[in-house]
Amino acid sequence: MKKILILLFLFISNAHVSAQLYFPPVIGSTWDTIGPNSLGWCQDKIDSLVDYLGNKNTKAFILLKDGKIVIEHYYGTFTQDSLWYWASAGKSLTSFVVGIAKQEGLLNLSDSTSKYLGSGWTICPSIKEGQIKILNQLTMTSGLDDGYDAYCTDDTCLRYLADAGTRWAYHTAPYTLLDGVIQNATGVTLNSYLQTKIKSITGMTGNFYQSGYNNVFFSKARSMARFGLLMLNQGNWAGTQIMTDTSYFNSMIRPSQQLNQSYGYLWWLNGQASFMLPGLQFVFPGPLSPNAPTDMYAALGKNGQVINVVPSQNLVWIRMGDSPGGGEAPTNFNDSIWQKLNDVFCSTTSIEENETAQSNFIFSNPTSDWLHILNKNIKKLAITYEIIDMLGNKIKSWKSCEEEQDVEISEIQNGLYILRIDLRAEKLIVTH
């Protein structure tokens, strides 16, 4: 029988760690390291993480603590000098560049996109096209029809579906056209602007290349890590404040609209009350990544291109590679890495008696007639469980403090469901 194992560690973020950040030299391959043993991390769990990532078609994984490398691993023929694509994780880099153009007074987020692309860049009625602003491109709220062709940037592909700002949908084409907005606002190409404003200061390498309708950023793994470190330090690289517009920076990594609370300016946000996913118009309850710190924010790209930034832990990690499964923004894969990382950190944290936490597992039926739940809760507190369908209807609910239980699901119709858990458990395992 096929089983899916979900391992949950509750993680309560501590206050921001104020350790001074290290920045590698702009030129050369020197990068200071920290031994995991000095951090109290478990080497055997690191080995397990490395094996897991290898089994998931990973090419590169780097984890930084206080800016220094703790884990760096390459797979197969991939090396420190190999180039790889960021896919949609590159959206985060474009967002940063828009912020620099804004702070230089070259554009405003409230500007109509037509100001930079000209009228007729869509086949929407002119009044509807004019309502689409740079802000809508940054927040995936253009209102254009993502169901027609999500990548096509031809005017005939960009069709009106809803008024700008009234609908969230993960639509790559309006994002891609930000490149034209940046070029027309700055007077130079996106790659030239990127070189002057970011790469020359941080030591990043790489460029955007056109692939079909998309402009895709290619770089080495350490360049992706450098960008994560720049974000961790709020747009400051070793004392040089690249992003001086603190309001824009904070807006990048905060909810940008109420439709999808887990989306900023092309960044995915953890710790919010709900989230939406690419290709779906359903609002899922709970945080995007239950096993990650609540202040984590991420750049997520197709086939598992990932940047995670955790300010409270001075932590950055990146993953490059082929598809582990998971679609345009592999949120489940990202969370599964966090499950492994929580083992690496060799510590669990408990929740105080008067606090609760909520986690959500998505499962499909039929897979088995039973859910098997193993509750490692040393306090034996009652936990509330709910099974909810994709329309938000409660199908089944119960309370239990049993260490191990089997829940029958054979009577549930075929479909996709959420197992919502309100818990104070230290560790929970669900299989089905």
C-alpha positions as CSV (number, residue, x, y, z in Angstrom):
1,M,0.0,0.0,0.0
2,K,1.3,3.4,-0.9
3,K,1.9,5.6,2.1
4,I,2.7,9.3,2.4
5,L,4.5,10.3,5.5
6,I,4.2,13.8,6.9
7,L,6.4,14.8,9.8
8,L,5.6,18.0,11.6
9,F,7.8,19.8,14.1
10,L,6.2,22.9,15.6
11,F,8.7,25.8,15.3
12,I,8.4,28.9,17.4
13,S,10.5,31.7,16.1
14,N,12.8,33.4,18.7
15,A,13.5,37.1,18.8
16,H,15.7,38.3,16.0
17,V,19.2,37.0,16.3
18,S,21.5,40.0,16.3
19,A,24.8,38.2,15.4
20,Q,26.8,40.2,13.0
21,L,26.5,39.0,9.4
22,Y,29.4,37.9,7.4
23,F,29.7,38.9,3.7
24,P,32.0,37.1,1.3
25,P,34.4,39.1,-0.8
26,V,33.0,40.5,-4.0
27,I,35.7,38.9,-6.1
28,G,36.9,35.4,-5.7
29,S,35.6,32.1,-4.3
30,T,36.4,32.7,-0.6
31,W,33.5,32.2,1.7
32,D,33.8,31.6,5.4
33,T,32.2,28.5,6.9
34,I,30.8,27.4,10.3
35,G,31.0,23.8,11.4
36,P,27.6,22.4,12.2
37,N,28.9,20.8,15.4
38,S,29.7,24.3,16.8
39,L,26.0,25.2,16.3
40,G,24.9,22.0,18.1
41,W,23.5,20.6,14.9
42,C,23.2,16.8,14.3
43,Q,25.7,15.5,11.6
44,D,23.7,12.3,11.1
45,K,20.6,14.4,10.3
46,I,22.6,16.5,7.9
47,D,23.6,13.3,6.1
48,S,20.0,12.3,6.0
49,L,19.0,15.8,4.5
50,V,21.8,15.5,1.9
51,D,20.6,12.0,0.9
52,Y,17.0,13.2,0.7
53,L,17.8,16.1,-1.5
54,G,19.9,13.8,-3.8
55,N,16.9,11.5,-4.1
56,K,14.8,14.6,-5.1
57,N,16.9,15.5,-8.2
58,T,18.8,18.3,-6.4
59,K,21.9,19.8,-8.1
60,A,23.0,22.3,-5.4
61,F,22.0,23.1,-1.8
62,I,23.6,25.8,0.3
63,L,22.7,26.9,3.8
64,L,24.0,30.0,5.4
65,K,24.0,30.9,9.1
66,D,25.0,34.5,9.9
67,G,26.1,34.7,6.3
68,K,28.6,31.8,6.6
69,I,28.3,28.5,4.9
70,V,27.2,25.6,7.1
71,I,26.1,23.2,4.5
72,E,27.1,23.2,0.8
73,H,26.6,20.2,-1.4
74,Y,26.6,19.5,-5.1
75,Y,25.3,16.4,-6.9
76,G,26.5,14.4,-9.9
77,T,28.5,16.5,-12.3
78,F,27.1,19.8,-11.0
79,T,29.8,22.0,-9.3
80,Q,30.2,25.4,-7.7
81,D,30.9,26.8,-11.1
82,S,27.8,25.3,-12.9
83,L,25.1,27.5,-14.2
84,W,21.4,26.8,-13.6
85,Y,18.1,28.6,-14.0
86,W,16.1,30.3,-11.3
87,A,12.7,29.9,-13.0
88,S,10.0,31.8,-11.1
89,A,12.4,32.3,-8.2
90,G,13.9,35.0,-10.4
91,K,10.7,37.0,-9.9
92,S,12.1,38.0,-6.6
93,L,15.1,39.5,-8.3
94,T,12.9,41.5,-10.7
95,S,10.9,42.8,-7.7
96,F,14.1,44.0,-6.1
97,V,15.1,45.8,-9.3
98,V,11.7,47.5,-9.6
99,G,12.3,48.8,-6.0
100,I,15.6,50.4,-7.0
101,A,14.0,52.0,-10.1
102,K,11.3,53.4,-7.8
103,Q,13.8,54.8,-5.2
104,E,15.6,56.6,-8.1
105,G,12.4,58.2,-9.1
106,L,12.2,56.5,-12.5
107,L,8.8,54.9,-11.9
108,N,5.9,54.8,-9.4
109,L,4.0,51.7,-8.5
110,S,0.8,53.6,-9.1
111,D,1.8,54.2,-12.7
112,S,-0.3,52.6,-15.4
113,T,1.7,49.9,-17.2
114,S,0.6,51.5,-20.4
115,K,2.8,54.5,-19.6
116,Y,5.8,52.3,-20.2
117,L,4.5,49.7,-22.7
118,G,2.2,51.9,-24.7
119,S,-1.5,51.5,-25.2
120,G,-2.7,48.3,-26.8
121,W,-0.3,46.0,-25.0
122,T,-3.4,43.9,-24.2
123,I,-6.6,43.3,-26.1
124,C,-8.6,44.6,-23.1
125,P,-11.0,47.5,-23.5
126,S,-8.7,50.6,-23.2
127,I,-10.3,51.7,-19.9
128,K,-9.6,48.3,-18.3
129,E,-6.0,48.1,-19.7
130,G,-5.3,51.6,-18.3
131,Q,-6.3,50.4,-14.8
132,I,-3.5,47.8,-14.7
133,K,-0.6,49.3,-12.7
134,I,2.9,48.3,-12.0
135,L,1.7,47.4,-8.5
136,N,-0.7,44.8,-10.1
137,Q,2.1,43.2,-12.0
138,L,4.1,42.9,-8.7
139,T,1.2,41.4,-6.8
140,M,-0.3,39.1,-9.4
141,T,-3.6,41.1,-9.5
142,S,-3.6,42.3,-13.1
143,G,-7.1,40.8,-13.7
144,L,-5.9,39.3,-17.0
145,D,-7.0,35.8,-18.0
146,D,-4.4,33.4,-16.8
147,G,-6.4,30.5,-18.1
148,Y,-5.8,31.3,-21.7
149,D,-2.0,31.1,-21.9
150,A,-0.2,32.0,-18.7
151,Y,3.2,32.6,-20.4
152,C,2.2,34.3,-23.7
153,T,3.0,38.0,-23.7
154,D,1.5,38.8,-27.1
155,D,-1.3,41.3,-26.9
156,T,-3.8,38.7,-28.2
157,C,-3.0,36.5,-25.2
158,L,-3.7,39.2,-22.7
159,R,-7.4,39.2,-22.2
160,Y,-9.7,40.9,-19.7
161,L,-11.2,38.7,-17.0
162,A,-11.6,41.0,-14.0
163,D,-10.8,44.5,-13.0
164,A,-7.2,45.0,-11.8
165,G,-6.8,44.5,-8.1
166,T,-10.0,42.4,-7.7
167,R,-8.6,38.9,-8.5
168,W,-5.3,37.1,-7.5
169,A,-3.9,34.6,-10.0
170,Y,-0.4,33.4,-10.6
171,H,0.0,34.8,-14.1
172,T,3.6,34.8,-15.4
173,A,3.0,36.9,-18.5
174,P,2.2,40.3,-16.8
175,Y,5.2,39.7,-14.6
176,T,7.5,39.1,-17.6
177,L,6.4,42.4,-19.0
178,L,7.9,44.1,-16.0
179,D,11.2,43.7,-17.9
180,G,9.9,46.1,-20.6
181,V,8.7,48.4,-17.9
182,I,12.1,48.5,-16.3
183,Q,13.9,49.0,-19.6
184,N,11.7,51.8,-20.7
185,A,11.8,53.5,-17.3
186,T,15.6,53.3,-16.9
187,G,16.7,53.6,-20.5
188,V,18.9,50.5,-20.2
189,T,18.3,46.8,-20.5
190,L,17.3,44.8,-17.4
191,N,20.7,43.0,-17.4
192,S,22.6,46.3,-17.6
193,Y,20.6,47.8,-14.8
194,L,21.1,44.7,-12.7
195,Q,24.8,44.7,-13.3
196,T,25.2,48.3,-12.2
197,K,22.9,48.3,-9.2
198,I,23.3,44.8,-7.7
199,K,25.8,42.5,-9.2
200,S,28.8,44.8,-9.2
201,I,28.2,45.5,-5.5
202,T,27.4,42.0,-4.2
203,G,29.6,39.9,-6.5
204,M,26.6,38.1,-8.0
205,T,27.0,36.7,-11.5
206,G,24.4,35.7,-14.0
207,N,22.0,37.2,-16.5
208,F,18.4,37.0,-17.7
209,Y,18.0,35.1,-21.0
210,Q,14.9,34.8,-23.1
211,S,13.4,31.4,-23.3
212,G,10.2,31.4,-25.3
213,Y,8.1,34.1,-23.9
214,N,9.9,34.0,-20.5
215,N,13.0,35.9,-19.4
216,V,14.8,33.5,-17.1
217,F,17.8,34.2,-14.8
218,F,20.7,31.8,-14.9
219,S,23.5,31.9,-12.3
220,K,25.7,29.8,-10.1
221,A,24.4,28.5,-6.8
222,R,26.5,30.9,-4.7
223,S,25.1,33.8,-6.6
224,M,21.6,32.7,-5.6
225,A,22.9,32.5,-2.0
226,R,24.4,36.0,-2.2
227,F,21.0,37.4,-3.2
228,G,19.4,35.6,-0.2
229,L,22.0,37.2,2.0
230,L,21.3,40.6,0.6
231,M,17.7,40.1,1.4
232,L,18.4,38.9,4.9
233,N,20.3,42.2,5.5
234,Q,17.4,44.3,4.3
235,G,19.0,45.3,1.0
236,N,22.4,46.2,2.6
237,W,25.6,44.5,1.4
238,A,28.5,44.8,3.8
239,G,27.6,48.3,4.7
240,T,26.4,49.5,1.3
241,Q,22.7,50.2,1.3
242,I,21.5,49.1,-2.1
243,M,17.8,49.3,-1.3
244,T,17.4,52.7,0.4
245,D,13.6,52.7,0.1
246,T,12.8,50.8,3.3
247,S,9.1,51.2,2.7
248,Y,9.4,49.3,-0.6
249,F,11.6,46.6,0.9
250,N,9.2,46.0,3.8
251,S,6.3,45.9,1.4
252,M,8.1,43.2,-0.7
253,I,8.0,40.8,2.2
254,R,4.6,41.7,3.7
255,P,1.1,40.8,2.4
256,S,0.5,42.9,-0.7
257,Q,-3.2,42.5,-0.9
258,Q,-6.0,40.6,1.0
259,L,-6.8,38.1,-1.7
260,N,-3.7,36.0,-1.1
261,Q,-2.2,37.0,2.2
262,S,0.9,34.8,1.6
263,Y,2.1,36.9,-1.3
264,G,4.1,40.1,-1.2
265,Y,5.8,41.7,-4.2
266,L,6.6,38.5,-6.1
267,W,7.8,36.9,-2.8
268,W,6.0,34.0,-1.0
269,L,5.3,34.7,2.7
270,N,5.0,32.2,5.6
271,G,3.1,32.7,8.9
272,Q,-0.1,34.2,7.4
273,A,-3.7,33.2,8.1
274,S,-4.3,31.8,4.6
275,F,-2.7,31.2,1.2
276,M,-3.5,30.6,-2.5
277,L,-1.5,28.5,-5.0
278,P,-0.8,28.8,-8.7
279,G,-3.6,27.6,-11.0
280,L,-6.2,27.6,-8.2
281,Q,-8.8,30.1,-7.0
282,F,-9.2,28.3,-3.6
283,V,-8.0,30.0,-0.4
284,F,-6.3,27.5,1.9
285,P,-6.5,28.1,5.6
286,G,-3.3,28.2,7.6
287,P,0.4,29.1,6.8
288,L,2.1,28.4,3.6
289,S,4.8,26.3,5.2
290,P,3.8,24.9,8.6
291,N,7.2,23.4,9.4
292,A,9.1,26.6,8.7
293,P,9.6,29.7,11.0
294,T,6.7,32.0,10.8
295,D,8.8,34.9,9.5
296,M,10.3,32.9,6.6
297,Y,9.8,34.3,3.2
298,A,10.7,32.5,0.0
299,A,11.4,32.8,-3.8
300,L,9.9,29.7,-5.4
301,G,10.4,28.5,-8.9
302,K,9.3,25.6,-11.2
303,N,11.2,22.3,-10.6
304,G,12.2,23.3,-7.1
305,Q,14.4,26.5,-7.5
306,V,14.2,27.9,-4.0
307,I,15.5,30.7,-1.8
308,N,14.4,30.8,1.8
309,V,15.2,33.7,4.1
310,V,14.6,33.6,7.9
311,P,15.4,36.9,9.6
312,S,14.7,35.6,13.1
313,Q,17.4,32.9,12.7
314,N,19.9,34.8,10.4
315,L,19.3,31.9,8.1
316,V,19.3,31.6,4.3
317,W,19.2,28.4,2.2
318,I,18.9,27.8,-1.5
319,R,18.2,24.8,-3.6
320,M,18.7,24.3,-7.4
321,G,17.9,21.2,-9.4
322,D,15.5,19.2,-11.5
323,S,11.9,18.6,-10.6
324,P,11.1,16.9,-7.3
325,G,7.4,17.3,-8.2
326,G,5.3,20.3,-7.1
327,G,4.4,22.5,-10.0
328,E,5.1,26.2,-10.6
329,A,5.7,27.1,-6.9
330,P,6.6,23.9,-5.1
331,T,5.4,24.8,-1.6
332,N,5.0,21.2,-0.4
333,F,8.6,20.4,-1.4
334,N,9.8,23.5,0.3
335,D,8.0,22.5,3.5
336,S,9.4,18.9,3.3
337,I,12.9,20.3,3.3
338,W,12.0,22.3,6.4
339,Q,10.9,19.0,8.0
340,K,14.4,17.6,7.5
341,L,16.0,20.8,8.6
342,N,14.2,20.8,11.9
343,D,15.8,17.4,12.5
344,V,19.2,18.9,11.6
345,F,18.8,21.6,14.2
346,C,18.6,18.9,16.9
347,S,16.0,20.7,19.0
348,T,12.2,20.8,19.4
349,T,10.2,23.5,20.9
350,S,7.0,23.3,22.8
351,I,4.0,25.6,22.9
352,E,2.9,27.1,26.1
353,E,-0.3,25.7,27.7
354,N,-2.4,28.7,26.7
355,E,-1.3,28.8,23.1
356,T,-2.4,26.8,20.1
357,A,-0.9,26.1,16.7
358,Q,-2.6,25.1,13.5
359,S,-1.3,23.0,10.7
360,N,-2.8,21.8,7.4
361,F,-2.0,18.6,5.4
362,I,-3.4,18.3,1.9
363,F,-4.3,14.7,0.9
364,S,-6.2,13.1,-1.9
365,N,-8.8,10.3,-1.7
366,P,-8.8,7.5,-2.7
367,T,-5.4,6.5,-1.4
368,S,-6.3,4.3,1.6
369,D,-9.4,3.6,3.7
370,W,-7.6,5.0,6.8
371,L,-5.5,7.9,8.0
372,H,-3.0,6.7,10.6
373,I,-2.0,9.4,13.0
374,L,0.9,9.1,15.5
375,N,0.9,11.9,18.1
376,K,4.1,12.5,20.0
377,N,2.6,14.9,22.5
378,I,4.2,14.4,25.9
379,K,1.6,16.6,27.6
380,K,-1.3,14.4,26.3
381,L,-3.4,17.5,25.4
382,A,-6.6,17.1,23.4
383,I,-6.1,18.0,19.8
384,T,-8.9,19.0,17.4
385,Y,-8.9,17.4,13.9
386,E,-11.0,18.5,10.9
387,I,-11.2,17.2,7.4
388,I,-12.3,19.9,5.0
389,D,-13.1,19.8,1.3
390,M,-11.8,22.3,-1.3
391,L,-14.9,24.4,-1.0
392,G,-14.3,24.8,2.7
393,N,-17.0,22.4,3.9
394,K,-16.3,20.5,7.1
395,I,-16.6,16.7,6.3
396,K,-15.4,15.3,9.6
397,S,-14.2,16.5,12.9
398,W,-13.1,15.0,16.2
399,K,-10.9,15.5,19.3
400,S,-8.3,13.1,20.6
401,C,-5.4,12.9,22.9
402,E,-4.5,9.3,21.9
403,E,-0.9,8.7,21.0
404,E,-1.9,6.6,18.0
405,Q,-5.2,6.4,16.1
406,D,-6.7,5.2,12.8
407,V,-9.3,7.4,11.2
408,E,-11.6,5.8,8.6
409,I,-11.9,7.9,5.4
410,S,-13.4,5.2,3.1
411,E,-16.8,7.0,3.2
412,I,-15.3,10.2,1.9
413,Q,-15.9,10.8,-1.8
414,N,-13.0,11.0,-4.2
415,G,-11.2,14.3,-4.3
416,L,-8.7,16.6,-2.6
417,Y,-9.0,17.4,1.1
418,I,-7.4,19.2,3.9
419,L,-6.6,17.6,7.3
420,R,-6.6,20.6,9.6
421,I,-5.0,20.1,13.0
422,D,-5.2,22.5,16.0
423,L,-2.5,21.2,18.2
424,R,0.0,21.6,21.0
425,A,2.0,18.5,20.0
426,E,5.7,18.5,19.8
427,K,5.7,16.0,16.9
428,L,3.0,14.6,14.7
429,I,3.1,11.9,12.1
430,V,0.3,11.4,9.6
431,T,0.3,8.5,7.1
432,H,-2.3,7.3,4.7
